[in-house]
Amino acid sequence: MSRTDQPDAGVVRAARAVRTGNLITDFYDEVRELSAATWRVPVRDDPARFGVGGALPDLTPAVREYFAAAEVSWHEMGSYRGHELMLLNLARNPGTNTTKTFASLLIVARAAEFARRYGEPVVIFSPTSANKGTALRDALARAVSCGLVRPDQLRVVVLAPAANIAKLRTDALSEDPRLAELNPLLTYDDPVAENVKVLGRRFVDEYAETLLRQHGHHLWYSLDLDNYLVADVGRALFEHAVAPVDKAERQRTHAHAVSSAFGLLGYHLGRDRLERDGQSDPLRRPHSLLVQHLGTPDMVLHLRHGDFDRERVPHYRLDPVTGRHEQRSDPHFPYRTSDPGEVLDPTFYTRRPATSNRMTGIIKRHGGDGIVVSELECHQRYAELTPLLTDAGFPVPADPAAVREWSLMMALTGVLNGIDRGLVESGHDVVVHGSGWYTDEDMKPLTERGVTPVSSAEEIFKYVSAGSGSC
């Protein structure tokens, strides 16, 4: 009898076993080397393609204090149908409650080091669904507080969909009038949330040179895959330090709720490094389980079919008795949903992600699968998963409506459903990447006063220039 076929089909809690670390400072030599190799020198010949380079500051006490937010922990959560469940908690920073902390700390540290070396101010600009922007702002506030940079040397401007304002929070930058002016939080109202990227790219292309000429500020468009991969290499290094795959009794599958899968790509880049250096056996490379929602199932579609054709989403039949939509033709999609067109969490907004070919290639080479979950399925698993989340230190409200960030619940629901449907190998234990979890109690939401609506690249420039003039 395989473990999956064992009769104890429910979730079994484990005794608390937690190992903690710092995803950046524990591996600073490796991260610093990789960063310097990825961006050998700043890019200065084209203002619209400006980059700060890969140099990171020396690990002084102030820099250690700055990077203290990069906490990570490993939890043995319990088991489900014979599969051991482990959690890689990447959401320990209360200023963000998401995995975006790590890349943002490195992005801001690199920019601060550029400003220190060259004496030239930088404006980091990034479109965001919400969480990247929150993390960049949190990192900048930490950099200023720790003395890595002055407020006039480094600024952060983010552009978020207006529809996602409920996921934006009050922070140290918004509460200080001068810092709020220097670091505006802009919103764009468009039926397609991802169009913040289109508008953001247009702004950089049209106004980066003008901002440099008129105000002397470099504009750094930080929404680049490598900016996130370098930070997420630490996931594999941390796993190797506290629970190496080579010493595990069974093979592993790593599960992650994804939009573009930056985190899993970074993890596999770390695995490449470990295997290349002879520290780990390539045959023990974990599988990957992509978890998505019905609003943007693009990476699962690409993995299964090689394209993003929404016609491949199974047809749902409305049950007139329950009012639910059902299908049983494809185990990779929800069997039940209240709405086949639902958006479970607007954080996951990327359509046709450019990372799909790369992630699909990794799964085809090393194993894995993908699954899409519905809000209804997450709610049905809510009570079952609450004890596991509570044991891992996550506050779980009695009412699911109070949850603002669903990525961790999505991942766990996808894992249990994937096990039930045979999408996770029977001989594998599962590592869940806890990429984000926050509720109404974890954040003070921004009001409309805390954001600035824009509708054009010209308007973005106006507000960025206003901050430049106050430096």
Secondary structure as UniProt FT lines:
FT   HELIX           3..5
FT   STRAND          11..13
FT   STRAND          18..22
FT   TURN            23..24
FT   HELIX           25..27
FT   HELIX           28..38
FT   HELIX           47..49
FT   HELIX           61..67
FT   TURN            68..69
FT   STRAND          71..80
FT   TURN            81..82
FT   STRAND          83..89
FT   TURN            94..96
FT   HELIX           100..118
FT   STRAND          122..127
FT   HELIX           131..145
FT   TURN            146..147
FT   TURN            151..153
FT   STRAND          154..161
FT   HELIX           162..167
FT   HELIX           172..175
FT   HELIX           177..182
FT   STRAND          185..188
FT   TURN            193..194
FT   HELIX           195..215
FT   STRAND          218..221
FT   HELIX           225..242
FT   HELIX           245..247
FT   STRAND          251..257
FT   HELIX           262..276
FT   TURN            277..278
FT   HELIX           282..284
FT   STRAND          287..293
FT   TURN            294..295
FT   HELIX           298..305
FT   HELIX           310..312
FT   STRAND          317..318
FT   TURN            320..322
FT   STRAND          325..326
FT   TURN            331..332
FT   STRAND          336..337
FT   TURN            340..341
FT   TURN            346..347
FT   TURN            354..355
FT   HELIX           356..366
FT   STRAND          368..373
FT   HELIX           375..391
FT   TURN            392..393
FT   HELIX           400..402
FT   STRAND          403..405
FT   HELIX           407..420
FT   TURN            421..422
FT   TURN            426..427
FT   STRAND          428..434
FT   STRAND          438..439
FT   HELIX           440..442
FT   HELIX           448..450
FT   STRAND          452..454
FT   HELIX           457..469
//
